[in-house]
């Protein structure tokens, strides 16, 4: 008789799904001081994941007005040309 414990078979590991090349984002809320930083961080993560196309939907009036919208306008102009 063996005294070694029996190891149960390992559960199959699901493969990590591939990141799609097209991404969609929804922006809701006010543009505040941290908003440009959050947008840049998410776009950077998307580029690192090889996203080729991003569509951003904004649901608010005056999306591009105000002090913190200037960095976003510059960012979007940079990536759309």
Buried (B, 14 or more C-beta within 10 A) or exposed (E): EEEEEEEEEEEEEEEEEEEEEEBEEEBEEEBEEEBBEEBEEBBEEBEEEEBEEBEBEBEEEEBEEEEBBEBBEEBBEEEEE
